[in-house]
Amino acid sequence: MKRQSKIAGAVTVLAAAVMLASGNVSAEDKAPPVPVPKTGATKSYAKGDDGEYQAGVAWPKERFTVDKAGETVTDNLTGLMWPKNLNHAHKDMVWADAVAFCRQLDLGGHKDWRLANVRELQSLSDWNEQIAMVPKDHPFTGVPAMMAWSSTTCAKDTNSYWYVRTDGYVGHQRKEDTQWPGVIPVRGGVAKDGNVIAKGILPVAKTGQTQSYAPGDDGDLQMGVPWPNPRFTLDKSGECVTDNLTGLTWAKDGNYLRTMNWYEAIDYCENLELGAFKDWRLPNVKELQALPDYSVGMPGEPFVNTLRVDGASGYWSSTIFAKFMHPGVVLGQGYVSKGGMVCKEPVWPVRGGTLNPVKKPAEPAKEPEKK
């Protein structure tokens, strides 16, 4: 295996302890505020995919803790607190009412609930599961049948909000549409003023949204770990960019004009030599999800040729949708959808992070059988 496990630092002593137990720390590594956690994927479909490398900080053995009253659940990975019954709200609720409902919620002795933003909802996802919204053996009841509102407004269409679907899709829908959405309140995390309400191993970062469209929405509260300034640093070679938020290194060229199928994308990254590095790989879905600024889309400078808000296609991830047996594709705005393995999509190589390759080599690449 050509990869070397690198561990980014963490924002708390507990985080550092967990990460030190996961691999080797390079002296040159600068501790990022929010390293990327694992996706949950464990099955490999091609050498070099997410199931093989399982990149990301490991989840705690006890992922969730239910309070004594049985009303709330704390995620020990992020430190966020969720209702045990995830879907509290009545049907036929529009987006603004969902935001207001969560602000007025009194549950488990707490009155500081809010509608979860899109990054907070994504933090629960387990890409090893067909119902990817929540991890296996979760303690929740009332998991939405189809999808959940977020408090984050779509930058391209401010009359729409971002939702997270139960199968892992991320998209946007009109704020007046009452069909399907579940309302998932959350509390904890890092407040706009930097006050830490509750912290876990890997607290969730801000979405980047600063414009508010309703009291208590994402742009109003701006919950999450602040981004470093600068967020991105171009290296001396001029070919690689480090994300100072996650610690990951990306190719400067977003490569949106060069498309290939999924197997070619993995092979391209596995054999890439760029900026004197040879340990590039195809990013998993959570690594790609960490890139967008939800006020504008994918980052611009110092990158070039990246898919921005109006990008029609999306970047291949190394992660397979468990429900559909197709790879996840992350578009410029932050959409997550699936792509056929023979479809042509752009590729954005990444390196670094915490790697845990399986001991046995992956089986020869072949398209998974559809269920």
N, C-alpha and C positions, 0 to 999 in steps of 0.2 A: 504494500500500500504506500503510495507516494505521499499521502497526507501526513501532516504532523499535527497532533491535537494541540490547540492553543486555547487558553482560557482567558477571557476578558475578566477584568475586575468586576466588582459589584458595588452597589450603593450602600450596603450595610455589611456589618461583620458576619451576619448569618449568610448573606449571599456569597461572600468571599469564601466562607468555610465550605459551603456546598460546592462551589466551583473548584476549589483546590482539591476536593475529593474526587473530582470528575476527570482530571488529567494533569498535564504539565503546564506551568506558567512560564512564558517567555519573558525575559527581563526587558525586552524592547516594547512589550505591550503596554499601552496606556489604558488604564481602567476606564471603560465607557460607563456612562450613567445607566444605560438600559440595554444590556446584552439581549440577544434574541433567544427565546426558549425553544425547545423542541416542538415539532408539529404534532407529535404523537405517532407518526408513521413508523412502522417497524418491519413491514414486508417490502422486500426489494423486487422490482420488476425488471430492472436493468442495472448493470454495473455502473455506479456513479450516480444513482438516483437517491432520493431522500431516504428511502428505506434502508439503503446500504450505509450512508454516512450518518444518518440520524443527527444532523447538525443542530446544535442549540444547547442551552443550559438545561440540565435534567430537572424534571418536575420533582417536588418533594414526595417522599413515599406516601405520606398522608396528605393528599392534595386538598381535601376539604375537611372543615370542622363544623359540625352542626351545634348550635347553641343549646343550652340546657332546656330551654322552653320549646325547642323544635321549630322556631319561627324563622331563623336566619342561618345562613351558611357562609363561612369565611373561606375564601380561596387562599390557601397558604403559599401559593406561588406568587400571586400579585398583591395580596393583602386586602383586596376588595371584598366587601360584604354584600351578599345577595339575599333576597327572600328565598326561603326554602321552596315556597310555591312561586315559581318564576313568573307566572302570568296572573297578575292580580286584577287587571283592569276589565271593565265591561266591554262588550263588543260595540261596534259602530262608533268608535272614537276616532276623531281626526288627530293629526300630529300635535297641534298646539294644546289640545285637551290632554293628550298623553303626557306631554311635558309638565303641564300643570298638575295632573293627577299624582305624579311621582313627587313633586315638591310638597304636596299636602299629605303625603303618606306618613302615618305614625305606626311603626312596626318594630317589635323587638326592643322597645324602650328607646328607639331612635326616631328623630324627626328630620334628619338631614339627608333624606333620600333624594335621588334625582334620576331622570331617565338616562340610561347608560349611553355613552358616546360610542362611535363605531369601533374605536380601538379597544375599548373596554369589552364590548361584545365579542370581538375577535379573540380576546385573550382567553376565553373559555374553550375555544374550539379544539377538537381532537380529530386530526385528519386520518386516524386509523379506523374511525367509526363511520357507519353509514349515516347516522344522525350526528353530524360533525359539530353541531352547535355546542355540545357538552361532552366531556370525557366519559369513558366507560366507567361503570360503577359509581356514577355521580349520585348524590343524595337528593337531587331536586325532584319536585313534582311540578306538574303544570307546564312542562316544556312546550313552547308554542308548536302548533301543528305544522306551520309553514315557515314563518319568519318573524323577526322582531324589529320594532322600530329602533332607531338610534336617535340621539339628540343632535346629530351632526347633519347639517344641511349640505346638499350637493352644490358645489361651487359652479358647475356648468349650468345648472337649472335650480335657482334658489327657491322655486316653488315645490321642490322635491327634497326628500330626506334620504339618507343612506339606511339600508336595512341589511341584516345578516340572515340568510336563510338557514334552515335546519341542516341542509345537506352541505353547507360550506360556501355556497354562492354569496357574493356581496354585490348589491346593486342599489339603484335608487328608484323611488316611487313617489307619486304626487302626494303632497301633504294632506289633501282633502280625501284621498282614497282610504276607505275604512275596511277594505277586504283583506283578510288574513293576518294583519300585524298583531303580534303579541307585545305587551308592554312590560319590559323588564327593568325594575328599579335597581339601583346600586348605591352604595355609599362607601366612603373611604378614599384612599389614594392621596394624591398631592394636590392641594388647592392652588388657585390662581396666584395667591400671595406667597406661595412656597411652603405654607404650613402643611406638615405631614399629618394627615388625619389618621391613616393606618397604612403601614408599610409591610410588604412581603419580601420575598427573595428578589423578585423582579417587578417592581412597580411599573405601571403602564405610563407610557410617554404621552404628552399632549398630541392632539391631532394636527395642530397648526391652525385650526379655525379660530378667528378672532372677531368676525362679524356675528352679531346676535340677531336672531329672528323671532325670539320669544324669551321672556324671562325664564331663566333656569335651563336654557339650551346649552349646547356645546360652546358656542361663541361667547355666551354670557359667563359661564363658569370656568371655561378653559382648564379643565381638570387634567392633571398628569404631570409627569416630570418635565421641567423646562428643557428645551433643546440647548446644546452648547452653542456658543457663538465664537467662531463660525461652526456651523453644522458640519460642513464638508471641507476637507483639506486635500489639495492636490500635491502628490509626492514629487520628488526631485526629478524623476524620469519624465514627468508630464503625461504619463499614461495611466496612472492609477489614482483613485480618489478614496480617502478614508472617511467613513461616516463616523464622526466623533460622538454620535448618540449611541450607536450600536457596537462600534469597534470593527465593523466589517469593512473590507476593502473591495471596491468595485472598479471595473474597467471604466476609464474616463468616457470612452465612446459607448453610448447607449445602443449603438448597432441596430437601430430600428429599420434600416434599409436592407439589412442582410437577414433573410428569413431561411428557416430550415425546419425539417420535421423534428419530432421530439428526440428520437434516437440520435440523429445528427447533431442536435443541440447538446446532448450529454457528451457525445464524442468530441465535439468542438471544444468544449470547456475542459474536458479531461486532458486534452493534448495541447492546450494553449500555453504559450510562454510569452509573458507580457510584463514589462517593468522589472525584469530579472526574476520573476516568480514563475514557478511551474505548478503550483498547487491550486490552480483555479478549478472551480466546479460550477455546475448549474445550481442557482440558488433555489432553496425550498420556498414554499408559499409564504411562510411567516417572515422570511428575510425580505421578500419582495413587498409584503404588506407593510413593512416597517419604513419603506422609502417615501410614500406619498405625503405631501403636505395637503391636507384636505381643504385648504383655502385656494390652492392653485392646481394641484395634480403632482405628477412626478417632478423631481428636482431638475432645475436648469443648471446654471453655472455652479461649479466648474465643469460639470458634465457637458457633453455635446451629443447631439443626435439621440435625445431621449424622447420617449412617447409622452407628450404633455396631456393637457385636459382633453384635447380633441382627437387623441390617438384612436384610430379605428380598430387596430389590432392590439395584441397584448404580449407580454413577455412570458416565455415558457418558464414554468417552475419545475422542480424535480419531484414534486409531490403529486401522488395519484389520488383522485377523488375516490374514496372507498365505495360510494354508492354507484358510481358510473364506470369505474375502472378506466378513466381517462385523466390525463394530466391537468393540473390546475394552471390557468392562465391569468396573469394579473395585468389589467389594462392601465393606461396612463392616469386616469382619475383615481383609481383604487378599486375598480371592479375586480371581482374574482369570478371566473367562469371556467368551464372545461373546454378542452380542445382535443380533437381527434389526433392520434399520434402521428398520422401521416400529413396532417395539416401543416402549413408553413407559418411560422411565427418568428419574431425577433428573439435574440438571445442576449442576455446581459450577465456576463460571468462575475462571480464573486469568489472571495477567498477569506480565510480567517474564521474566527468564531470557535466554538467548542465542537469537536468532531468525535464521534464514537462509532467508528466503522465496525460492522459485524465481523466476527472471526472467520466465518466461512465466506468464500467468494459467492457473489450473486450468480444465479443461473443465467444461461444465455438469454439475451433480451428477446422477448416475444410479447406480442400484444395480449393483454389479459382478456379472458373470456368475458363477454358481456353477460350481466345477470338479468 
